[in-house]
Each structure stands twice: as C-alpha cells, then as structure tokens.
Amino acid sequence: FCRGKPQPNFDRVKIALPTLAELICHDDEEVVVDSCKALSYLTDGPNDAIQAIIEADVCGRLVELLTNSSPDVQAPALRTVG
C-alpha cells in the first residue's frame, strides 16, 4: 500500500503507522522486513510524513533491527533511518 510512484497521499496511509509500529516487533522475519519496507517508502515523502513516523515511536526498534543477524532485516531498517 505504500510502494510506488506517485507516492500515495500520506493522509490516507498514516492511519497504518500504529500497526506498522507493532509489526516491526513481530517474531516473523518476513513480517518485519515488509513492515520496514513500508516505513522506508513512507520516509521518501515530505517532512511531515517523516515527523509522523518519528512520532509513531519506531526509531528505537529500527535502530535495534540494524544489529539483526539477517541482512534482509538490516537493509530496509537502514533505508528507513538513513
């Protein structure tokens, strides 16, 4: 829902931020990877989108994911914070 060009209207997808914040803590690696990718696509947007992501309290978890043993998890987490 967050991927592609043109980017979706952020007001329509920001309601998913609390769910994405939960999903990046999931036990399933694929769920974590997909959730990080969704967040990273949203960070490509305007500053208010980035601020909303910061306010969704995901930054700490994203930093933790940078030390994950799987590069498949590290890459989208890095893209999101980078």
Secondary structure, 3 states (H helix, E strand, C coil): CCCCCCCCCHHHHHHHHHHHHHHCCCCCHHHHHHHHHHHHHHHCCCHHHHHHHHHCCCHHHHHHHCCCCCHHHHHHHHHHHC
